[in-house]
Amino acid sequence: MRQFITIAGNAFMELVRQPVFLLLMTTSGVFGVFLAVVPYFGFGDDPKMVKDSVLAIMLLAGLVGAVLSASSSLAHEIRTGTALAVLSKPVSRTQFLIAKYCGVALALMILTYFNLISALLSSRMAYDAYGGTDTFALRIYGAAVVLAYGLAAFANYFLNRTFVSDAVAALVLLATLAFVAINAFDKEGKLQAYAQGIDWRLVPAAVLILFAIWTLAGVALLCSTRLEIIPTLAVCTAVFVLGLMSDFLFGARAERGEGWAAVAYAITPNWQLFWMADALEKQKTIPWSYVGRSLAYVAAYLGAALALALALFEDRELS
């Protein structure tokens, strides 16, 4: 177990030290908040448009992060010989691969959590034609992001610490503190009932998006046992596009009893199961029981994907 935790922890730290991870986290979170500042003239549907947009950004950022993280975590180590060095110790290939996935999954959870904070803030800051920009929340959130980068730069210059990982940790911590502080005040900076205006229905929607990201990370890790980052990105893009259309391409034919369609429908992840933005209309909610059933689907799919990845990795030449 100690080796498993060490490998997973090292995989997580390697990912959060990647500049592209920090760039992806910052741009997606800041852009999500920025969307709540722009007037849309959406005939009363402006808040709904903002929520749909920030959820789409959360999904897109997570999917890109999943492919890049899985590829850099496994394919890069196979190419550079790091995997061979680790496996020369008393560590099995099964333990190595699953620990790598756990490290990737934890990094993606951090990314999704940061984007969830920006999504919740956007739900409070969104306004229609009769409202105005929530400059109070915007200033505090912006100050938190700038301060996070400043602290990371200070630690890097004076303490010789790693800038990227410190910036990621500071962003998560300060964004959380900013979120807690903002919810105590209204848009004019006056005390209010805590968290008034926050649409907490975004939380189960974000959890479902995290499940989708974890699923694609499993597919990316499967591809990374044999492919480099560019072919892995191409395969994952194809899987994502097919998954968006799986109901149309395979679902109807599978219901009519066509065997090939049933097989294709089973092996293609259905991303529509995880996209619940339409459930946020009016007073609708996403039941947590549905989230639980989705978790069972993800567990089954990941089990199959990782089992196939292990089969491909077992006879992979690492020298």
Secondary structure, DSSP 4 states (H G I P E B T S, - for coil): -HHHHHHHHHHHHHHHT-HHHHHHHHHHHHHHHHHTTS----TT-HHHHHHHHHHHHHHHHHHHHHHHHHIIIIIHHHHHTHHHHHHTSS--HHHHHHHHHHHHHHHHHHHHHHHHHHHHHHHHH---TT----HHHHHHHHHHHHHHHHHHHHHHHHH---HHHHHHHHHHHHHHHHHHHHTTB-TTS-B-STTTT--TTHHHHHHHHHHHHHHHHHHHHHHHTT--HHHHHHHHHHHHHHHHTHIIIIIHHHHTT-HHHHHHHHHS--GGGT--GGGGSTT----HHHHHHHHHHHHHHHHHHHHHHHHHHHT----
